[in-house]
Amino acid sequence: MKHESARRFTSVHQSMTFSRRMMLVGGAQAALGGVLLARLGWLSVAENEKYQLLSESNRVQMIIVPPRRGWIVDRYGKPIAINRSDFRIDIIPDELENPEPTLRTLAQILKLDRDEVDRILGELKAADGYRPVQVAENVPYEQYAAVTVRLPELEGVQPMRGFSRYYPDGPAVGHLIGYVGAASKVEYEKENNPLLITPGF
């Protein structure tokens, strides 16, 4: 009788111990689930705008395209200053983690000398974010195509097709009709217009 009572007590004690452990485990799981649900709610409601913007920036990249300048003709309709299609290569600093191998490949394709490479490196260090740094302009189509084909291994490189000013009667005509140059740092800080720091504008 005593032996059976002890066995019953042990069985009840084990059952209570097991129930307590189950309650502790269940409580821990419920607490963890509550924390995860709260975090999920916070991310999907309070942080929604932030992550929506981040996901959109993975899909869409803003690229500023300078407007094409108008032609200047004389009173007989003969062109004095027109636009000519040209190819250029730029680098986006924020997309370039390791500039050395990229510049080495570009120097080989575009036949850049050491001074040009040093100039590009200096501009990359001084550049702000997504402000493009010009590598080369008036690039022959063969070189432009060679860069385009190797884009997967050239991080941050952005080949562009643009337009440059052309004077059919020679560049001296530019002095007669007036000409413009790239904006200075003072002019950019005064207007804060992103077009003013776009290469070729």
C-alpha positions in Angstrom: 0.0 0.0 0.0 2.8 2.4 1.0 4.7 1.4 -2.2 1.7 2.0 -4.4 1.1 5.4 -2.7 4.7 6.4 -3.3 4.4 5.4 -7.0 1.2 7.4 -7.3 2.9 10.4 -5.7 5.9 10.1 -8.1 3.6 9.8 -11.1 1.6 12.9 -10.0 4.9 14.8 -9.3 6.2 13.9 -12.7 3.0 15.0 -14.3 3.1 18.3 -12.5 6.8 18.8 -13.4 6.1 18.0 -17.0 3.1 20.4 -17.1 5.2 23.2 -15.5 7.9 22.7 -18.1 5.4 22.7 -20.9 3.9 25.9 -19.5 7.4 27.5 -19.4 8.2 26.4 -22.9 4.8 27.4 -24.2 5.2 30.8 -22.5 8.7 31.3 -24.0 7.3 30.4 -27.4 4.4 32.8 -27.0 6.7 35.6 -25.9 9.0 35.0 -28.8 6.1 34.9 -31.2 4.7 38.1 -29.7 8.1 39.8 -30.2 8.3 38.7 -33.8 4.8 39.8 -34.5 5.4 43.2 -32.9 8.6 43.6 -34.9 6.8 42.6 -38.1 4.1 45.0 -37.4 6.6 47.8 -36.7 8.4 47.1 -40.0 5.3 46.9 -42.1 3.5 49.9 -40.6 5.9 52.4 -39.0 8.9 51.7 -41.3 6.8 51.1 -44.5 7.8 54.3 -46.2 11.5 53.8 -45.6 11.7 50.3 -46.9 9.4 51.1 -49.9 11.8 53.8 -50.9 14.8 51.5 -50.5 13.1 48.8 -52.6 12.2 51.3 -55.3 15.8 52.6 -55.4 16.9 49.0 -56.1 14.7 49.0 -59.2 14.9 52.6 -60.4 17.9 54.8 -60.7 17.6 58.5 -61.5 19.8 59.5 -64.3 20.0 63.2 -65.3 20.0 63.7 -69.0 21.0 67.2 -70.1 18.7 68.8 -72.6 19.9 69.2 -76.2 20.9 72.7 -77.2 19.2 74.4 -80.1 20.8 75.1 -83.5 22.0 78.5 -84.5 21.5 79.4 -88.2 22.2 82.5 -90.2 19.5 84.4 -92.0 19.7 82.1 -95.0 19.2 79.0 -92.9 22.8 77.9 -93.0 23.8 76.2 -89.7 26.5 78.1 -87.7 26.3 75.9 -84.5 24.7 72.5 -84.4 24.8 69.4 -82.2 26.7 66.3 -83.1 26.2 62.9 -81.6 29.0 61.7 -79.4 29.7 58.9 -76.9 31.1 59.4 -73.4 32.1 57.2 -70.5 31.3 58.3 -66.9 31.7 56.6 -63.5 29.2 56.8 -60.6 31.3 57.1 -57.4 28.7 55.5 -55.1 28.6 52.4 -57.3 32.3 51.9 -57.3 33.9 50.1 -54.4 37.3 49.2 -55.8 38.4 51.8 -58.5 41.8 50.4 -59.3 40.8 47.3 -61.4 38.0 49.2 -63.1 40.2 52.1 -64.1 42.9 49.6 -65.2 40.4 48.0 -67.6 39.1 51.3 -68.8 42.6 52.7 -69.4 43.4 49.6 -71.5 40.2 49.9 -73.6 40.2 53.7 -74.0 44.0 54.1 -74.2 44.1 56.5 -71.2 47.5 57.7 -70.1 48.7 57.9 -66.5 47.8 61.6 -66.1 44.2 60.9 -67.2 43.9 58.0 -64.7 45.3 60.2 -61.9 42.8 63.0 -62.8 39.9 60.5 -62.6 41.1 59.1 -59.3 41.3 62.7 -57.9 37.8 63.5 -59.1 36.4 60.3 -57.7 37.8 61.1 -54.2 36.3 64.6 -54.4 33.0 63.6 -55.9 29.7 63.6 -54.0 27.6 60.5 -54.2 25.8 60.0 -57.5 27.6 62.9 -59.2 29.1 61.3 -62.3 32.8 61.6 -63.0 33.8 62.0 -66.6 36.3 59.4 -67.8 36.3 60.3 -71.5 34.2 62.1 -74.1 34.1 62.0 -77.9 34.8 58.3 -77.6 35.0 56.4 -80.9 32.1 53.9 -81.3 34.4 50.9 -81.3 35.7 51.8 -77.8 32.2 52.7 -76.6 30.9 49.3 -77.8 33.9 47.5 -76.1 33.1 49.2 -72.8 29.4 48.4 -73.1 30.1 44.7 -73.8 32.3 44.5 -70.6 29.9 46.4 -68.3 29.3 43.4 -66.0 32.9 43.5 -64.9 33.1 47.3 -64.8 31.3 48.4 -61.6 30.1 52.0 -61.5 30.8 52.6 -65.2 28.1 54.3 -67.2 28.4 54.6 -71.0 26.3 57.6 -72.3 25.3 58.7 -75.7 25.1 62.5 -75.8 25.5 65.5 -78.1 28.4 68.0 -78.3 28.5 71.4 -80.0 29.8 71.4 -83.5 30.7 74.5 -85.6 30.6 73.6 -89.4 32.8 76.6 -90.2 35.3 75.9 -87.5 35.6 76.4 -83.8 36.6 80.1 -84.2 32.9 80.8 -85.0 32.1 80.0 -81.4 33.8 83.2 -80.3 31.6 85.2 -82.7 28.3 83.9 -81.6 29.1 83.3 -77.9 29.9 80.1 -76.2 29.3 78.5 -72.8 31.5 76.4 -70.5 30.9 74.1 -67.5 29.6 75.6 -64.3 32.0 76.5 -61.6 31.7 75.4 -58.0 30.5 78.8 -57.0 27.8 78.8 -59.6 26.6 75.3 -58.5 26.5 76.3 -54.8 24.5 79.4 -55.8 21.8 77.6 -57.8 22.2 74.0 -56.4 20.9 72.7 -59.7 22.0 69.0 -60.3 22.2 69.7 -64.0 25.2 72.0 -63.4 27.4 69.1 -62.2 26.3 66.7 -65.0 29.3 65.9 -67.2 29.0 67.5 -70.6 26.4 70.2 -69.5 
